Amino acid sequence: MMTNTKIIIVEDEAIVAKDLRNRLQKFGYVVSAIASSGQEAINKSREICPDLVLMDIRLKGHIDGIEAAHEIHKYLDIPIIYLTAYADDKTLDRAKVTEPFGYLLKPFKERELQINIEIALTKHKLEKQLKTNQKWLSMLLNSISDGVISSDFEELITFMNPVAENLTGWKQEDAWGRISSEVFNIAHAETHEPVESPLKKVLQAGTIVSLPPETILIAKNGVETPIDDSAAPIKDEQDRITGAVLIFRDITERKQAIEAHQKQVEQEQIVAQLAEINQLKNEFLNLFSHELRSPLSNMKVIIQMLQMSITPEASQHYLEMLENECDREMALINDLLDLQRLEAQACPLITPDVLLLEQFIPWVIEPFQVRVQEHQQTLQLNLPSNLPSLFSDGISLERILAELLNNACKYTPAGGEIILSVDHNSAETPPKTIITIRNSLEIPTAELPRIFDKFYRLPNADLWNQGGTGLGLSIVQKLVEQLQGIIQVESREGWTTFRLIFNDLVVTTS
């Protein structure tokens, strides 16, 4: 029993009111006041704020008990129990509107009165606690920075906080009872394809779900907002799903921060790349200027020698030297122009055609036969029978083979060998043609990574009196790339091997 409970009795019969007071005091309750009219009941209730009111329905005056209870509820949250002799339907219907905590018909037993009072007080305490919790929860949901939407088991919206109202463009009173996908309208950011409502997925799967990346919320007025979210089921004490709750947030600032960071990273990468390009440009210009100045310096010396020349034989010798240096300068300029066009792909260099390798390869190496004999070298050609044709650009392939054979002739010592082999691998898809050029010279392993660099020459190349622009292998590498092929180089056991790999019947364009 709740002690010190304050009760007001509203009864216009003095004897009945006194009897009620005695009974309540017997139970241990405190009777704070007795009112005989509806207005008096309203006034005393507002003055005393009791824990409970026992209200007779039929009272003297123009305000009966039901009207008095209605007025009391406007100002106070206290339980009211009706004590009346009237049980007709009309009276009951009027009484139910005021949500009474009990309805006892006179005459009633003491125990019945006590039980009704205790139940009313307990029920009111629980309801008050529930209202407090609901108010606290509502304040919490309304104050958080994320949007919150809840639905019942049929996916009909039951709650929206102010953030959700602002992002969706729907007021809670307008969204109440609507299907969630109508209010929470989401789509893919790029394709604008509709995305299934997470509340629907939760109610179907019974588990927590999240939105896919790049999801946007389309508000009632058409405004699009990037969001992420998670939704979870709402379950009762028996673990049955009764609804779902969705929490989502505007990630515009986060996306902007990520994009800004990405732009900063990209700018830093561009700056680093520009610095690297600038360094490479400076290195190239240094090499280029050296290569250009060298023949010009030689020409100047030769011209001075010509001016001092006495005999026709000496003049002829110096003129031949001058012609060679001019050829060297022209070759350097031509190679630089070819390399620039290959790197920039400024003009079409590829004209695909069917090459009969059995005829094409011997034709390419024919000019080198005399040269290898002069250097006391041997040039061996290995061609298999029934060699398939290669669909490629003849001019480019001729330039590639000529550059590689020229290097092999230059750097192979007297008595050395040069071997050109062609193989066909039909087991791969697509089939491949492999052209290999080997010469009896071993390049140090540390030098191989630089073999295709511009102006690169082998160590001690000048001791062998080998000329050239130093651009041949760079041009070869670019031409092979344009033919959609692969070039490999290895050097071991006294041999250097260049391997060219081309796909058969592949139309190559610039």
Order of alpha helices (4+ residues) and beta strands (2+ residues): beta-alpha-beta-alpha-beta-alpha-beta-alpha-beta-alpha-beta-beta-alpha-alpha-alpha-beta-alpha-beta-beta-beta-beta-alpha-alpha-beta-alpha-beta-beta-alpha-beta-beta-alpha-beta-beta
